[in-house]
């Protein structure tokens, strides 16, 4: 007996991950970059960077007192 069934075309759908995680990763990387830049430039921004100032104190002070 001959096979009377016609060939059936089948389509396979492959789902690749949930997606949407790229935006979360981008936001986290952006926050890290901003924090690193703030840390590096905290002195220029006035955020408590190391204040290095040199104070020169003379070894000797001459005082002349003239009494009249």
Biopython code that builds the backbone (N, CA, C, O; Angstrom):
import numpy as np
from Bio.PDB.StructureBuilder import StructureBuilder

atoms = [
    (1, "UNK", "N", (0.847, -1.164, 0.000)),
    (1, "UNK", "CA", (0.000, 0.000, 0.000)),
    (1, "UNK", "C", (0.900, 1.236, 0.000)),
    (1, "UNK", "O", (1.877, 1.294, 0.746)),
    (2, "UNK", "N", (0.579, 2.196, -0.812)),
    (2, "UNK", "CA", (1.396, 3.394, -0.978)),
    (2, "UNK", "C", (1.106, 4.372, 0.159)),
    (2, "UNK", "O", (0.023, 4.376, 0.746)),
    (3, "UNK", "N", (2.130, 5.215, 0.453)),
    (3, "UNK", "CA", (1.979, 6.217, 1.513)),
    (3, "UNK", "C", (1.245, 7.419, 0.926)),
    (3, "UNK", "O", (1.791, 8.123, 0.075)),
    (4, "UNK", "N", (0.007, 7.659, 1.374)),
    (4, "UNK", "CA", (-0.801, 8.748, 0.833)),
    (4, "UNK", "C", (-0.584, 10.078, 1.553)),
    (4, "UNK", "O", (-1.101, 11.107, 1.118)),
    (5, "UNK", "N", (0.170, 10.065, 2.645)),
    (5, "UNK", "CA", (0.353, 11.314, 3.389)),
    (5, "UNK", "C", (1.307, 12.235, 2.655)),
    (5, "UNK", "O", (2.335, 11.805, 2.131)),
    (6, "UNK", "N", (0.945, 13.523, 2.625)),
    (6, "UNK", "CA", (1.824, 14.515, 2.008)),
    (6, "UNK", "C", (2.892, 14.930, 3.010)),
    (6, "UNK", "O", (2.655, 14.908, 4.218)),
    (7, "UNK", "N", (4.062, 15.306, 2.518)),
    (7, "UNK", "CA", (5.104, 15.753, 3.460)),
    (7, "UNK", "C", (4.686, 17.050, 4.166)),
    (7, "UNK", "O", (4.107, 17.946, 3.551)),
    (8, "UNK", "N", (4.983, 17.132, 5.440)),
    (8, "UNK", "CA", (4.601, 18.284, 6.253)),
    (8, "UNK", "C", (5.844, 19.110, 6.526)),
    (8, "UNK", "O", (6.866, 18.579, 6.959)),
    (9, "UNK", "N", (5.756, 20.423, 6.272)),
    (9, "UNK", "CA", (6.882, 21.301, 6.591)),
    (9, "UNK", "C", (6.791, 21.683, 8.061)),
    (9, "UNK", "O", (5.736, 22.079, 8.555)),
    (10, "UNK", "N", (7.916, 21.555, 8.744)),
    (10, "UNK", "CA", (7.939, 21.871, 10.160)),
    (10, "UNK", "C", (8.880, 23.044, 10.405)),
    (10, "UNK", "O", (9.945, 23.143, 9.796)),
    (11, "UNK", "N", (8.472, 23.919, 11.295)),
    (11, "UNK", "CA", (9.276, 25.085, 11.648)),
    (11, "UNK", "C", (9.678, 24.962, 13.108)),
    (11, "UNK", "O", (8.830, 24.766, 13.978)),
    (12, "UNK", "N", (10.968, 25.077, 13.373)),
    (12, "UNK", "CA", (11.468, 25.017, 14.743)),
    (12, "UNK", "C", (11.783, 26.425, 15.205)),
    (12, "UNK", "O", (12.533, 27.146, 14.547)),
    (13, "UNK", "N", (11.214, 26.821, 16.335)),
    (13, "UNK", "CA", (11.449, 28.143, 16.908)),
    (13, "UNK", "C", (12.390, 27.982, 18.084)),
    (13, "UNK", "O", (12.111, 27.235, 19.022)),
    (14, "UNK", "N", (13.510, 28.691, 18.025)),
    (14, "UNK", "CA", (14.504, 28.621, 19.095)),
    (14, "UNK", "C", (14.511, 29.967, 19.810)),
    (14, "UNK", "O", (14.778, 31.002, 19.199)),
    (15, "UNK", "N", (14.217, 29.946, 21.101)),
    (15, "UNK", "CA", (14.256, 31.177, 21.890)),
    (15, "UNK", "C", (15.647, 31.335, 22.479)),
    (15, "UNK", "O", (16.200, 30.410, 23.075)),
    (16, "UNK", "N", (16.197, 32.523, 22.300)),
    (16, "UNK", "CA", (17.560, 32.761, 22.785)),
    (16, "UNK", "C", (17.530, 33.740, 23.945)),
    (16, "UNK", "O", (17.576, 34.952, 23.732)),
    (17, "UNK", "N", (17.454, 33.247, 25.132)),
    (17, "UNK", "CA", (17.545, 34.075, 26.333)),
    (17, "UNK", "C", (16.356, 34.988, 26.525)),
    (17, "UNK", "O", (15.475, 35.085, 25.672)),
    (18, "UNK", "N", (16.352, 35.665, 27.680)),
    (18, "UNK", "CA", (15.250, 36.551, 28.001)),
    (18, "UNK", "C", (15.396, 37.925, 27.389)),
    (18, "UNK", "O", (14.398, 38.610, 27.166)),
    (19, "UNK", "N", (16.620, 38.344, 27.111)),
    (19, "UNK", "CA", (16.832, 39.682, 26.579)),
    (19, "UNK", "C", (16.574, 40.731, 27.642)),
    (19, "UNK", "O", (16.091, 40.397, 28.724)),
    (20, "UNK", "N", (16.877, 41.975, 27.371)),
    (20, "UNK", "CA", (16.634, 43.047, 28.316)),
    (20, "UNK", "C", (17.715, 43.217, 29.358)),
    (20, "UNK", "O", (17.683, 44.192, 30.108)),
    (21, "UNK", "N", (18.660, 42.318, 29.435)),
    (21, "UNK", "CA", (19.733, 42.429, 30.425)),
    (21, "UNK", "C", (20.807, 43.413, 29.994)),
    (21, "UNK", "O", (21.588, 43.869, 30.829)),
    (22, "UNK", "N", (20.865, 43.746, 28.737)),
    (22, "UNK", "CA", (21.867, 44.689, 28.246)),
    (22, "UNK", "C", (21.692, 46.074, 28.833)),
    (22, "UNK", "O", (22.677, 46.763, 29.099)),
    (23, "UNK", "N", (20.459, 46.490, 29.040)),
    (23, "UNK", "CA", (20.206, 47.799, 29.627)),
    (23, "UNK", "C", (20.663, 47.871, 31.073)),
    (23, "UNK", "O", (21.193, 48.894, 31.508)),
    (24, "UNK", "N", (20.464, 46.801, 31.812)),
    (24, "UNK", "CA", (20.882, 46.768, 33.218)),
    (24, "UNK", "C", (22.401, 46.817, 33.312)),
    (24, "UNK", "O", (22.955, 47.524, 34.154)),
    (25, "UNK", "N", (23.064, 46.072, 32.455)),
    (25, "UNK", "CA", (24.529, 46.066, 32.454)),
    (25, "UNK", "C", (25.062, 47.447, 32.089)),
    (25, "UNK", "O", (26.041, 47.907, 32.677)),
    (26, "UNK", "N", (24.431, 48.106, 31.131)),
    (26, "UNK", "CA", (24.871, 49.441, 30.714)),
    (26, "UNK", "C", (24.725, 50.443, 31.855)),
    (26, "UNK", "O", (25.602, 51.284, 32.051)),
    (27, "UNK", "N", (23.640, 50.367, 32.604)),
    (27, "UNK", "CA", (23.432, 51.284, 33.727)),
    (27, "UNK", "C", (24.463, 51.042, 34.822)),
    (27, "UNK", "O", (24.991, 51.996, 35.394)),
    (28, "UNK", "N", (24.755, 49.785, 35.119)),
    (28, "UNK", "CA", (25.751, 49.466, 36.153)),
    (28, "UNK", "C", (27.134, 49.949, 35.738)),
    (28, "UNK", "O", (27.864, 50.508, 36.556)),
    (29, "UNK", "N", (27.499, 49.742, 34.485)),
    (29, "UNK", "CA", (28.801, 50.200, 33.999)),
    (29, "UNK", "C", (28.873, 51.721, 34.033)),
    (29, "UNK", "O", (29.913, 52.280, 34.380)),
    (30, "UNK", "N", (27.791, 52.396, 33.679)),
    (30, "UNK", "CA", (27.761, 53.856, 33.715)),
    (30, "UNK", "C", (27.941, 54.372, 35.137)),
    (30, "UNK", "O", (28.676, 55.335, 35.352)),
    (31, "UNK", "N", (27.290, 53.755, 36.101)),
    (31, "UNK", "CA", (27.440, 54.177, 37.502)),
    (31, "UNK", "C", (28.867, 53.969, 37.980)),
    (31, "UNK", "O", (29.413, 54.822, 38.680)),
    (32, "UNK", "N", (29.480, 52.849, 37.613)),
    (32, "UNK", "CA", (30.863, 52.583, 38.025)),
    (32, "UNK", "C", (31.806, 53.612, 37.417)),
    (32, "UNK", "O", (32.709, 54.098, 38.097)),
    (33, "UNK", "N", (31.608, 53.950, 36.145)),
    (33, "UNK", "CA", (32.471, 54.936, 35.488)),
    (33, "UNK", "C", (32.340, 56.300, 36.157)),
    (33, "UNK", "O", (33.340, 56.984, 36.375)),
    (34, "UNK", "N", (31.109, 56.697, 36.484)),
    (34, "UNK", "CA", (30.901, 57.992, 37.143)),
    (34, "UNK", "C", (31.573, 58.013, 38.509)),
    (34, "UNK", "O", (32.201, 59.008, 38.870)),
    (35, "UNK", "N", (31.453, 56.935, 39.270)),
    (35, "UNK", "CA", (32.090, 56.882, 40.587)),
    (35, "UNK", "C", (33.611, 56.933, 40.489)),
    (35, "UNK", "O", (34.260, 57.588, 41.304)),
    (36, "UNK", "N", (34.179, 56.255, 39.512)),
    (36, "UNK", "CA", (35.639, 56.293, 39.330)),
    (36, "UNK", "C", (36.092, 57.699, 38.948)),
    (36, "UNK", "O", (37.105, 58.179, 39.456)),
    (37, "UNK", "N", (35.356, 58.361, 38.063)),
    (37, "UNK", "CA", (35.722, 59.728, 37.674)),
    (37, "UNK", "C", (35.599, 60.690, 38.851)),
    (37, "UNK", "O", (36.441, 61.573, 39.015)),
    (38, "UNK", "N", (34.568, 60.533, 39.667)),
    (38, "UNK", "CA", (34.439, 61.375, 40.855)),
    (38, "UNK", "C", (35.598, 61.147, 41.817)),
    (38, "UNK", "O", (36.100, 62.088, 42.432)),
    (39, "UNK", "N", (36.020, 59.889, 41.944)),
    (39, "UNK", "CA", (37.147, 59.587, 42.829)),
    (39, "UNK", "C", (38.441, 60.206, 42.310)),
    (39, "UNK", "O", (39.235, 60.738, 43.086)),
    (40, "UNK", "N", (38.650, 60.134, 41.004)),
    (40, "UNK", "CA", (39.889, 60.650, 40.433)),
    (40, "UNK", "C", (39.958, 62.171, 40.476)),
    (40, "UNK", "O", (41.034, 62.735, 40.676)),
    (41, "UNK", "N", (38.820, 62.841, 40.288)),
    (41, "UNK", "CA", (38.814, 64.296, 40.197)),
    (41, "UNK", "C", (38.174, 64.955, 41.414)),
    (41, "UNK", "O", (37.648, 66.063, 41.317)),
    (42, "UNK", "N", (38.218, 64.274, 42.560)),
    (42, "UNK", "CA", (37.580, 64.835, 43.754)),
    (42, "UNK", "C", (38.289, 66.093, 44.238)),
    (42, "UNK", "O", (37.653, 66.964, 44.832)),
    (43, "UNK", "N", (39.598, 66.208, 43.996)),
    (43, "UNK", "CA", (40.324, 67.408, 44.401)),
    (43, "UNK", "C", (39.894, 68.627, 43.612)),
    (43, "UNK", "O", (39.712, 69.702, 44.184)),
    (44, "UNK", "N", (39.727, 68.478, 42.300)),
    (44, "UNK", "CA", (39.321, 69.592, 41.459)),
    (44, "UNK", "C", (37.865, 69.979, 41.707)),
    (44, "UNK", "O", (37.485, 71.133, 41.508)),
    (45, "UNK", "N", (37.058, 69.024, 42.136)),
    (45, "UNK", "CA", (35.647, 69.303, 42.372)),
    (45, "UNK", "C", (35.375, 69.794, 43.787)),
    (45, "UNK", "O", (34.250, 70.180, 44.105)),
    (46, "UNK", "N", (36.395, 69.781, 44.639)),
    (46, "UNK", "CA", (36.214, 70.240, 46.017)),
    (46, "UNK", "C", (35.479, 69.239, 46.878)),
    (46, "UNK", "O", (34.717, 69.624, 47.765)),
    (47, "UNK", "N", (35.695, 67.965, 46.631)),
    (47, "UNK", "CA", (34.994, 66.927, 47.383)),
    (47, "UNK", "C", (35.892, 66.261, 48.424)),
    (47, "UNK", "O", (35.823, 65.047, 48.619)),
    (48, "UNK", "N", (36.726, 67.045, 49.086)),
    (48, "UNK", "CA", (37.555, 66.481, 50.150)),
    (48, "UNK", "C", (38.835, 65.859, 49.655)),
    (48, "UNK", "O", (39.364, 64.943, 50.284)),
    (49, "UNK", "N", (39.332, 66.330, 48.560)),
    (49, "UNK", "CA", (40.606, 65.832, 48.071)),
    (49, "UNK", "C", (41.744, 66.279, 48.972)),
    (49, "UNK", "O", (41.561, 67.140, 49.833)),
    (50, "UNK", "N", (42.892, 65.709, 48.779)),
    (50, "UNK", "CA", (44.045, 66.051, 49.610)),
    (50, "UNK", "C", (44.459, 67.493, 49.354)),
    (50, "UNK", "O", (44.753, 67.870, 48.219)),
    (51, "UNK", "N", (44.480, 68.271, 50.379)),
    (51, "UNK", "CA", (44.880, 69.678, 50.276)),
    (51, "UNK", "C", (46.353, 69.772, 50.653)),
    (51, "UNK", "O", (46.713, 69.635, 51.822)),
    (52, "UNK", "N", (47.177, 69.999, 49.686)),
    (52, "UNK", "CA", (48.608, 70.124, 49.947)),
    (52, "UNK", "C", (48.979, 71.589, 49.840)),
    (52, "UNK", "O", (49.026, 72.161, 48.750)),
    (53, "UNK", "N", (49.239, 72.176, 50.976)),
    (53, "UNK", "CA", (49.675, 73.570, 50.984)),
    (53, "UNK", "C", (50.928, 73.665, 51.843)),
    (53, "UNK", "O", (51.007, 73.070, 52.918)),
    (54, "UNK", "N", (51.893, 74.412, 51.360)),
    (54, "UNK", "CA", (53.147, 74.541, 52.100)),
    (54, "UNK", "C", (53.165, 75.885, 52.827)),
    (54, "UNK", "O", (52.867, 76.934, 52.255)),
    (55, "UNK", "N", (53.514, 75.815, 54.071)),
    (55, "UNK", "CA", (53.616, 77.020, 54.897)),
    (55, "UNK", "C", (55.089, 77.220, 55.219)),
    (55, "UNK", "O", (55.739, 76.334, 55.773)),
    (56, "UNK", "N", (55.608, 78.391, 54.867)),
    (56, "UNK", "CA", (57.017, 78.654, 55.160)),
    (56, "UNK", "C", (57.112, 79.500, 56.434)),
    (56, "UNK", "O", (56.532, 80.582, 56.524)),
    (57, "UNK", "N", (57.840, 78.991, 57.391)),
    (57, "UNK", "CA", (58.050, 79.694, 58.661)),
    (57, "UNK", "C", (59.499, 80.155, 58.696)),
    (57, "UNK", "O", (60.406, 79.340, 58.525)),
    (58, "UNK", "N", (59.737, 81.452, 58.915)),
    (58, "UNK", "CA", (61.127, 81.933, 58.945)),
    (58, "UNK", "C", (61.851, 81.418, 60.186)),
    (58, "UNK", "O", (61.247, 81.202, 61.237)),
    (59, "UNK", "N", (63.158, 81.229, 60.036)),
    (59, "UNK", "CA", (63.966, 80.750, 61.154)),
    (59, "UNK", "C", (64.174, 81.837, 62.212)),
    (59, "UNK", "O", (64.275, 81.538, 63.402)),
    (60, "UNK", "N", (64.236, 83.083, 61.780)),
    (60, "UNK", "CA", (64.532, 84.170, 62.711)),
    (60, "UNK", "C", (63.695, 85.388, 62.369)),
    (60, "UNK", "O", (63.509, 85.711, 61.196)),
    (61, "UNK", "N", (63.189, 86.069, 63.395)),
    (61, "UNK", "CA", (62.410, 87.283, 63.197)),
    (61, "UNK", "C", (63.150, 88.416, 63.889)),
    (61, "UNK", "O", (63.421, 88.334, 65.087)),
    (62, "UNK", "N", (63.481, 89.469, 63.155)),
    (62, "UNK", "CA", (64.165, 90.637, 63.726)),
    (62, "UNK", "C", (63.128, 91.666, 64.162)),
    (62, "UNK", "O", (62.285, 92.102, 63.378)),
    (63, "UNK", "N", (63.217, 92.036, 65.420)),
    (63, "UNK", "CA", (62.309, 93.049, 65.962)),
    (63, "UNK", "C", (63.142, 94.202, 66.469)),
    (63, "UNK", "O", (64.015, 94.002, 67.313)),
    (64, "UNK", "N", (62.895, 95.425, 65.970)),
    (64, "UNK", "CA", (63.591, 96.618, 66.433)),
    (64, "UNK", "C", (62.639, 97.458, 67.251)),
    (64, "UNK", "O", (61.596, 97.894, 66.763)),
    (65, "UNK", "N", (63.002, 97.681, 68.487)),
    (65, "UNK", "CA", (62.189, 98.508, 69.378)),
    (65, "UNK", "C", (62.960, 99.765, 69.681)),
    (65, "UNK", "O", (64.009, 99.711, 70.324)),
    (66, "UNK", "N", (62.456, 100.903, 69.227)),
    (66, "UNK", "CA", (63.107, 102.184, 69.473)),
    (66, "UNK", "C", (62.323, 102.929, 70.549)),
    (66, "UNK", "O", (61.143, 103.230, 70.370)),
    (67, "UNK", "N", (62.973, 103.219, 71.648)),
    (67, "UNK", "CA", (62.288, 103.985, 72.686)),
    (67, "UNK", "C", (62.731, 105.436, 72.604)),
    (67, "UNK", "O", (63.914, 105.707, 72.401)),
    (68, "UNK", "N", (61.819, 106.358, 72.756)),
    (68, "UNK", "CA", (62.122, 107.790, 72.662)),
    (68, "UNK", "C", (62.249, 108.392, 73.993)),
    (68, "UNK", "O", (62.502, 109.591, 74.106)),
]
sb = StructureBuilder()
sb.init_structure("model")
sb.init_model(0)
sb.init_chain("A")
sb.init_seg("    ")
for serial, (resi, resn, name, xyz) in enumerate(atoms, 1):
    if name == "N":
        sb.init_residue(resn, " ", resi, " ")
    sb.init_atom(name, np.array(xyz, "f"), 0.0, 1.0, " ", f" {name:<3s}", serial, name[0])
structure = sb.get_structure()
